[in-house]
Every structure is written in C-alpha cells, then in structure tokens.
Amino acid sequence: MLAQHDELTIVTLDMLTYAGSLKNLDDLDASDRHSFVQADINDRTIVDKLLRDHDIDCIAHFAAESHVDRSISGPQAFMATNIQGTYELLEAAREFWLGERSYGAGDCLFHHISTDEVYGSLGPEDPPFCETTPYAPNSPYSASKAAADHLVRAWHHTFGLPVVTTNCSNNYGPYQHAEKLIPTIIRSCIEQREIPVYGDGSNIRDWLYVVDHCAAIDAAICCGQPGETYNIGGLNEWANIDIVRLICCALDDRRPVRNSYESLISFVKDRAGHDWRYAIDASKTSQQLDWRPTETFESGISKTIDWYLEHEDHLTA
C-alpha cells in the first residue's frame, strides 16, 4: 500500500508474539510514512492514543491468533485476541470516528480480515463457499474468527460503523511463520527430517499467494462498499499430499540429495475435527472490486521455495 499510494501514512500495531518479527519490515523503503508500535490491541489506552495522535481514518484489522493446532491445545489466547481484541478495536473506532470526529460516510473504514474456515467443511461435490454460505465453524480458531465477523457486522448495523469484511483462503508465500504447512515441508526437507502429513493427506485447501491477498485487501479498502463481505481465493484447490509431493519434486531439482525428498513423507494421526475441504467462490470480489489472483499455485510455490532457500533463517520456529 505504501508503494501504491503516495499519500498514505501507516502505523503498524503488533504485540510481537511468537509469530511476529520485526525482521519482516527490514525491506520497507518508505519509513518516513510508516511507524511501528509494539502493543496489544486489547490495550485501549494505547489504541485510543494512536487513533488520536495519528488521526487514523482506516483500521485494517489483521491481528489474530491463527494456527488451528494451537487453538486446540490452548484456545484461551484465541478468545482474547480474536474476539475481545476485535471488540476493543471496534469500540475504539466507534468512539473516535462517530463520536469525537463525527465522520461522515466514506470518511473512515474498519476493514476486518477473516478466513474461509468460518464456513465449515465442504464435501467433494459441494459448491465453493460464497459470501452467503451459512457459518459452521468447527475449530476453536474458526469459531473465534466467526465471532469476530459477527461483531463487525453488528457494529455496522447497530451503530453505523463503516466496515468491510474479507474472508480469504489459505495464504502462503515469503515471511510465513515456520509452523505453517508449506514452511514446515520445506524445513523438513532441508533438515532431512520426516515430513508430517495429517491422516492420508487428502484434505483439500484453496491456496492464495500472499501478494495477491494484499492486492485484494487494497482493493477492498479503496473500493469496497460499507457493510459488504468479499471472499478472496486463489482458485487453487490442492490436496495436502499433492502439495507435499510438488515441493519435494521442486527441491529434488533445486537441492538434490541421494534419495528423493518424498521418502521423508510420514503420515501422522489426523488433527482433531480436521475439516476436509475448503474452496472459495471469489466472483463477487472479481466483479465488484476488479480483482483476480495473478499467481497460479505452481508459480507462487516456485517463488516461495526460492525465497525460503535464500532465507533459511525464517524456517526456524
């Protein structure tokens, strides 16, 4: 957004939990228009001060605990950040924008970034998720995000807060935390360790390259209609085991070893309540926001593998 919009200034608010790193900002070349604040979105004193000090007119709410496995072993942090944190941001925005500043329509926006997991699980012949698909979250993570989505909707319909929600499919690409599937596969190959695959590896996800997602968020902030939801997908449905094999094959070419990396595949006990398939119908987003993904999974995963081979320090959890 800094590269696309010369007039913007951005304040990044991040608590820097285990998954956050200031290294991810090293290549930012517009520091005069960007500032970083380490704090919790639940700290209303700091949030209120930032809104006023910087006269913030748009909140892009990325902040979330996002790893499903961690939500199963320790759900409390997901409730605190994803639900309570969303409430605190909504209230801070409402009090500043609609109270103190008395902004009119189009002068402010609360953009809430969510997930396709709120819609539950699809069967093999089910149509992809669209914006009117009923909610059916199955994990503590997806339930916390669904709750946040409902809060955002309620603050719009009850208080008139200008909001836009986007529900995206699985992201991948540079800088992703090492605990996620694709960095885990790459790290396991490099370290010659077993590649853990849940169940039989047949679970299917739609994959969205991170830069494509960023472009869609930019479009939603600039052109989205208040109160609307937009689904963002990569149009790339892949079974987990096929992703593992694709990455192994790519690394066989880039960094060959005696045995194919596929020999490292190890099927492990399935995740509790593991959703079988996610798929996104992004036609509304394409039609109304003039956005489409630019990367196929093959092109995006090639860029991703090359980036991690050049930045192996990012593969350390």
PAKOL-862010 format. One record per residue (C-alpha): x, y negated, z negated; residue in one letter. Coordinates in nm, 2 decimals. Layout:
// residues N
(r (X,Y,Z),a)
...
This chain:
// residues 317
(r (0.00,0.00,0.00),m)
(r (0.29,-0.24,-0.07),l)
(r (0.42,-0.16,0.28),a)
(r (0.08,-0.21,0.45),q)
(r (-0.05,-0.52,0.26),h)
(r (0.20,-0.81,0.22),d)
(r (-0.03,-1.00,-0.02),e)
(r (-0.07,-0.72,-0.28),l)
(r (0.09,-0.70,-0.62),t)
(r (0.07,-0.37,-0.80),i)
(r (0.10,-0.28,-1.17),v)
(r (0.16,0.08,-1.24),t)
(r (0.04,0.20,-1.58),l)
(r (0.17,0.55,-1.68),d)
(r (0.22,0.73,-2.01),m)
(r (0.51,0.93,-1.86),l)
(r (0.41,1.27,-2.00),t)
(r (0.60,1.58,-1.90),y)
(r (0.48,1.54,-1.54),a)
(r (0.57,1.17,-1.50),g)
(r (0.91,1.04,-1.39),s)
(r (1.05,0.70,-1.31),l)
(r (1.27,0.87,-1.05),k)
(r (0.96,0.88,-0.83),n)
(r (0.99,0.50,-0.80),l)
(r (1.36,0.49,-0.71),d)
(r (1.30,0.42,-0.34),d)
(r (1.04,0.14,-0.40),l)
(r (1.17,-0.16,-0.20),d)
(r (0.91,-0.41,-0.30),a)
(r (1.00,-0.45,-0.67),s)
(r (0.91,-0.82,-0.67),d)
(r (0.55,-0.72,-0.61),r)
(r (0.55,-0.42,-0.84),h)
(r (0.58,-0.38,-1.21),s)
(r (0.58,-0.07,-1.43),f)
(r (0.43,-0.04,-1.78),v)
(r (0.46,0.27,-1.99),q)
(r (0.14,0.32,-2.19),a)
(r (-0.17,0.53,-2.24),d)
(r (-0.49,0.44,-2.06),i)
(r (-0.67,0.51,-2.39),n)
(r (-0.48,0.21,-2.54),d)
(r (-0.74,-0.06,-2.48),r)
(r (-0.53,-0.33,-2.63),t)
(r (-0.27,-0.28,-2.35),i)
(r (-0.52,-0.22,-2.08),v)
(r (-0.72,-0.53,-2.17),d)
(r (-0.40,-0.74,-2.18),k)
(r (-0.28,-0.61,-1.84),l)
(r (-0.61,-0.69,-1.67),l)
(r (-0.60,-1.05,-1.80),r)
(r (-0.22,-1.12,-1.77),d)
(r (-0.22,-1.00,-1.40),h)
(r (-0.58,-1.09,-1.32),d)
(r (-0.63,-0.74,-1.19),i)
(r (-0.92,-0.71,-0.94),d)
(r (-0.88,-0.34,-0.84),c)
(r (-0.81,-0.03,-1.05),i)
(r (-0.70,0.28,-0.87),a)
(r (-0.76,0.55,-1.13),h)
(r (-0.52,0.84,-1.06),f)
(r (-0.44,0.91,-1.43),a)
(r (-0.53,1.27,-1.52),a)
(r (-0.41,1.59,-1.66),e)
(r (-0.43,1.81,-1.35),s)
(r (-0.28,2.16,-1.40),h)
(r (-0.55,2.42,-1.43),v)
(r (-0.34,2.67,-1.62),d)
(r (-0.26,2.41,-1.88),r)
(r (-0.63,2.33,-1.91),s)
(r (-0.69,2.69,-2.00),i)
(r (-0.42,2.71,-2.26),s)
(r (-0.47,2.36,-2.41),g)
(r (-0.78,2.18,-2.30),p)
(r (-0.78,1.90,-2.55),q)
(r (-0.54,1.68,-2.36),a)
(r (-0.77,1.71,-2.06),f)
(r (-1.06,1.59,-2.26),m)
(r (-0.86,1.30,-2.40),a)
(r (-0.72,1.17,-2.07),t)
(r (-0.97,1.27,-1.81),n)
(r (-1.29,1.19,-1.99),i)
(r (-1.21,0.95,-2.28),q)
(r (-0.94,0.77,-2.07),g)
(r (-1.19,0.72,-1.78),t)
(r (-1.44,0.58,-2.02),y)
(r (-1.18,0.33,-2.16),e)
(r (-1.08,0.21,-1.82),l)
(r (-1.45,0.17,-1.71),l)
(r (-1.53,-0.03,-2.02),e)
(r (-1.22,-0.25,-1.99),a)
(r (-1.31,-0.32,-1.63),a)
(r (-1.67,-0.39,-1.71),r)
(r (-1.59,-0.63,-1.99),e)
(r (-1.33,-0.82,-1.79),f)
(r (-1.48,-0.82,-1.44),w)
(r (-1.85,-0.85,-1.51),l)
(r (-1.83,-1.04,-1.84),g)
(r (-1.53,-1.27,-1.87),e)
(r (-1.46,-1.32,-1.50),r)
(r (-1.82,-1.28,-1.37),s)
(r (-1.70,-1.14,-1.05),y)
(r (-1.95,-1.10,-0.76),g)
(r (-2.00,-0.81,-0.53),a)
(r (-1.68,-0.75,-0.32),g)
(r (-1.45,-0.93,-0.57),d)
(r (-1.34,-0.62,-0.77),c)
(r (-1.34,-0.24,-0.73),l)
(r (-1.29,0.06,-0.96),f)
(r (-1.15,0.34,-0.74),h)
(r (-1.17,0.68,-0.90),h)
(r (-0.96,0.96,-0.76),i)
(r (-1.11,1.31,-0.82),s)
(r (-1.10,1.66,-0.70),t)
(r (-1.29,1.91,-0.49),d)
(r (-1.28,2.15,-0.78),e)
(r (-1.58,1.98,-0.94),v)
(r (-1.80,2.16,-0.67),y)
(r (-1.70,2.51,-0.79),g)
(r (-1.62,2.80,-0.57),s)
(r (-1.71,2.90,-0.22),l)
(r (-1.77,3.24,-0.06),g)
(r (-1.62,3.33,0.27),p)
(r (-1.91,3.22,0.48),e)
(r (-2.02,2.92,0.28),d)
(r (-2.00,2.57,0.44),p)
(r (-1.73,2.34,0.31),p)
(r (-1.80,2.10,0.03),f)
(r (-1.97,1.77,0.13),c)
(r (-2.05,1.47,-0.09),e)
(r (-2.40,1.60,-0.17),t)
(r (-2.28,1.95,-0.28),t)
(r (-2.41,2.02,-0.64),p)
(r (-2.15,2.01,-0.91),y)
(r (-2.05,2.35,-1.06),a)
(r (-1.70,2.32,-1.23),p)
(r (-1.55,2.64,-1.35),n)
(r (-1.24,2.54,-1.54),s)
(r (-1.17,2.30,-1.83),p)
(r (-0.98,2.09,-1.58),y)
(r (-1.26,2.07,-1.32),s)
(r (-1.52,2.02,-1.60),a)
(r (-1.33,1.72,-1.73),s)
(r (-1.30,1.57,-1.38),k)
(r (-1.67,1.63,-1.32),a)
(r (-1.75,1.45,-1.64),a)
(r (-1.53,1.16,-1.53),a)
(r (-1.71,1.15,-1.20),d)
(r (-2.04,1.12,-1.37),h)
(r (-1.92,0.84,-1.60),l)
(r (-1.80,0.64,-1.30),v)
(r (-2.14,0.69,-1.13),r)
(r (-2.33,0.59,-1.44),a)
(r (-2.12,0.27,-1.49),w)
(r (-2.21,0.18,-1.13),h)
(r (-2.58,0.25,-1.16),h)
(r (-2.63,0.12,-1.51),t)
(r (-2.40,-0.18,-1.53),f)
(r (-2.35,-0.26,-1.16),g)
(r (-1.97,-0.20,-1.18),l)
(r (-1.84,-0.17,-0.82),p)
(r (-1.70,0.18,-0.79),v)
(r (-1.58,0.42,-0.52),v)
(r (-1.50,0.79,-0.59),t)
(r (-1.29,1.01,-0.37),t)
(r (-1.28,1.39,-0.41),n)
(r (-0.97,1.54,-0.25),c)
(r (-0.84,1.89,-0.18),s)
(r (-0.51,2.04,-0.29),n)
(r (-0.23,1.79,-0.25),n)
(r (0.13,1.89,-0.15),y)
(r (0.44,1.71,-0.04),g)
(r (0.75,1.53,-0.18),p)
(r (0.77,1.45,-0.55),y)
(r (0.51,1.70,-0.66),q)
(r (0.58,1.83,-1.01),h)
(r (0.76,2.16,-1.03),a)
(r (0.48,2.35,-1.20),e)
(r (0.26,2.34,-0.89),k)
(r (0.23,2.63,-0.64),l)
(r (0.44,2.51,-0.35),i)
(r (0.74,2.38,-0.56),p)
(r (0.72,2.70,-0.76),t)
(r (0.75,2.91,-0.44),i)
(r (1.05,2.70,-0.32),i)
(r (1.22,2.71,-0.65),r)
(r (1.17,3.08,-0.69),s)
(r (1.33,3.14,-0.35),c)
(r (1.63,2.91,-0.42),i)
(r (1.69,3.08,-0.76),e)
(r (1.63,3.43,-0.62),q)
(r (1.35,3.49,-0.88),r)
(r (1.02,3.66,-0.84),e)
(r (0.75,3.45,-0.67),i)
(r (0.44,3.49,-0.89),p)
(r (0.12,3.53,-0.69),v)
(r (-0.21,3.54,-0.87),y)
(r (-0.43,3.85,-0.81),g)
(r (-0.39,3.97,-0.45),d)
(r (-0.32,3.62,-0.31),g)
(r (-0.64,3.60,-0.12),s)
(r (-0.76,3.28,-0.29),n)
(r (-0.81,3.00,-0.03),i)
(r (-0.75,2.63,-0.06),r)
(r (-0.76,2.34,0.17),d)
(r (-0.43,2.16,0.18),w)
(r (-0.38,1.78,0.21),l)
(r (-0.04,1.62,0.27),y)
(r (0.02,1.35,0.01),v)
(r (0.09,1.07,0.26),v)
(r (-0.24,1.15,0.44),d)
(r (-0.41,1.13,0.10),h)
(r (-0.25,0.79,0.03),c)
(r (-0.37,0.66,0.36),a)
(r (-0.73,0.77,0.28),a)
(r (-0.72,0.61,-0.06),i)
(r (-0.60,0.28,0.10),d)
(r (-0.89,0.31,0.35),a)
(r (-1.14,0.38,0.07),a)
(r (-1.02,0.08,-0.13),i)
(r (-1.03,-0.15,0.17),c)
(r (-1.35,-0.03,0.34),c)
(r (-1.54,0.20,0.11),g)
(r (-1.89,0.10,0.01),q)
(r (-1.95,0.05,-0.37),p)
(r (-2.13,0.34,-0.52),g)
(r (-2.03,0.58,-0.25),e)
(r (-1.83,0.91,-0.27),t)
(r (-1.59,1.02,0.00),y)
(r (-1.44,1.37,0.04),n)
(r (-1.08,1.38,0.16),i)
(r (-0.95,1.71,0.31),g)
(r (-0.66,1.82,0.52),g)
(r (-0.87,2.06,0.74),l)
(r (-0.61,2.32,0.65),n)
(r (-0.76,2.63,0.48),e)
(r (-0.49,2.88,0.38),w)
(r (-0.48,3.19,0.16),a)
(r (-0.22,3.16,-0.11),n)
(r (-0.03,3.47,0.01),i)
(r (-0.01,3.33,0.36),d)
(r (0.14,3.01,0.22),i)
(r (0.40,3.21,0.03),v)
(r (0.49,3.41,0.34),r)
(r (0.51,3.09,0.55),l)
(r (0.75,2.92,0.31),i)
(r (0.96,3.24,0.28),c)
(r (0.99,3.26,0.66),c)
(r (1.09,2.89,0.68),a)
(r (1.36,2.94,0.41),l)
(r (1.48,3.25,0.58),d)
(r (1.57,3.02,0.87),d)
(r (1.70,2.73,0.67),r)
(r (1.88,2.90,0.39),r)
(r (1.92,3.27,0.49),p)
(r (2.01,3.54,0.23),v)
(r (2.07,3.91,0.26),r)
(r (1.71,4.01,0.21),n)
(r (1.41,3.82,0.33),s)
(r (1.26,3.59,0.06),y)
(r (0.94,3.78,0.10),e)
(r (1.10,4.06,-0.11),s)
(r (1.07,3.83,-0.41),l)
(r (0.68,3.83,-0.40),i)
(r (0.53,3.96,-0.72),s)
(r (0.16,3.99,-0.77),f)
(r (0.06,3.90,-1.13),v)
(r (-0.26,3.90,-1.34),k)
(r (-0.51,3.67,-1.20),d)
(r (-0.59,3.33,-1.36),r)
(r (-0.90,3.34,-1.58),a)
(r (-1.21,3.22,-1.39),g)
(r (-1.00,3.17,-1.07),h)
(r (-1.21,3.00,-0.80),d)
(r (-1.19,3.19,-0.48),w)
(r (-1.22,2.93,-0.21),r)
(r (-1.23,2.55,-0.17),y)
(r (-1.30,2.37,0.16),a)
(r (-1.37,2.01,0.24),i)
(r (-1.61,1.85,0.50),d)
(r (-1.44,1.51,0.55),a)
(r (-1.67,1.40,0.83),s)
(r (-1.82,1.12,0.63),k)
(r (-1.48,0.98,0.54),t)
(r (-1.37,1.01,0.91),s)
(r (-1.68,0.83,1.04),q)
(r (-1.72,0.56,0.78),q)
(r (-1.35,0.49,0.69),l)
(r (-1.19,0.58,1.03),d)
(r (-0.95,0.82,0.86),w)
(r (-0.82,1.15,0.97),r)
(r (-0.52,1.36,0.84),p)
(r (-0.22,1.33,1.06),t)
(r (-0.03,1.64,0.94),e)
(r (-0.12,2.00,1.01),t)
(r (-0.02,2.23,0.73),f)
(r (0.27,2.36,0.94),e)
(r (0.41,2.01,1.00),s)
(r (0.35,1.90,0.64),g)
(r (0.50,2.20,0.48),i)
(r (0.81,2.18,0.70),s)
(r (0.87,1.82,0.58),k)
(r (0.80,1.93,0.22),t)
(r (1.05,2.21,0.23),i)
(r (1.32,1.99,0.38),d)
(r (1.26,1.73,0.12),w)
(r (1.29,1.98,-0.17),y)
(r (1.61,2.13,-0.02),l)
(r (1.76,1.78,-0.03),e)
(r (1.62,1.70,-0.38),h)
(r (1.66,2.03,-0.57),e)
(r (1.67,1.84,-0.90),d)
(r (1.29,1.78,-0.85),h)
(r (1.23,2.15,-0.87),l)
(r (1.33,2.16,-1.24),t)
(r (1.01,2.18,-1.46),a)
